Amino acid sequence: MIFITLEATGWIPKYRDIDGTLFGRIVESPMFSEWFTFYETQHFNLLTVFFGICFLVPEIIRAIRNVFVSK
C-alpha cells in the first residue's frame, strides 16, 4: 500500500544511482524488466520481490514443519 501511494502521488524517494552496481544489474535483468513490473519505479519492484522472499520463505518452511512434524 505504501509503494502504491508513493508512486501515485509522485512522492518517490530520491535514491542513489544504481547503474553499474549489483542491484543495477539485477534490476536491468529480463526478470525485472518483463516479469516483475508491478510499479514504474525499478526500486519499488526490487523491494517488493525482496520483501516477498523475506516474508514468504519463512512461512513456507513453517508450513512444511507443521505438516511433517508430529506433536
C-alpha positions in Angstrom: 0.0 0.0 0.0 2.9 2.4 0.8 4.5 1.8 -2.6 1.2 2.3 -4.5 0.6 5.5 -2.6 4.1 6.9 -3.2 4.0 6.1 -6.9 0.5 7.5 -7.4 1.3 10.8 -5.7 4.8 11.1 -7.1 6.5 11.2 -3.7 9.2 8.8 -4.7 12.3 9.0 -2.5 15.5 10.1 -4.3 17.8 7.0 -4.4 21.4 6.9 -5.4 22.1 5.9 -9.0 22.4 2.1 -9.1 23.8 1.8 -12.6 26.8 -0.5 -12.7 26.2 -2.0 -9.2 24.9 -5.4 -8.3 21.4 -4.1 -7.7 21.6 -2.2 -11.0 22.4 -5.4 -12.9 19.6 -7.2 -11.0 17.0 -4.5 -11.9 18.1 -4.4 -15.5 17.8 -8.2 -15.9 15.0 -9.6 -18.1 13.3 -11.0 -15.0 12.7 -7.5 -13.6 12.0 -5.8 -16.9 9.5 -8.3 -18.2 8.1 -10.4 -15.2 8.1 -8.2 -12.1 6.8 -4.9 -13.4 4.4 -4.1 -10.6 5.5 -0.4 -10.5 7.1 2.0 -12.9 9.9 2.6 -10.4 12.5 -0.1 -10.6 13.5 0.4 -6.9 10.0 -0.5 -5.8 9.9 -3.6 -8.0 13.2 -4.8 -6.4 12.0 -4.0 -2.9 8.7 -5.8 -3.5 10.4 -9.0 -4.6 12.9 -8.7 -1.7 10.2 -8.3 0.9 8.2 -11.1 -0.7 11.1 -13.5 -0.4 11.8 -12.4 3.1 8.2 -13.0 4.2 7.3 -16.0 2.1 10.2 -18.3 2.7 9.9 -18.5 6.5 6.2 -19.1 6.2 6.6 -21.9 3.7 9.2 -23.5 6.0 6.9 -23.2 8.9 4.0 -24.7 7.0 6.2 -27.7 5.9 7.3 -28.2 9.5 3.7 -28.2 10.7 2.7 -30.8 8.1 5.6 -33.2 8.7 6.4 -32.8 12.4 4.1 -34.7 14.7 3.2 -33.1 18.0 
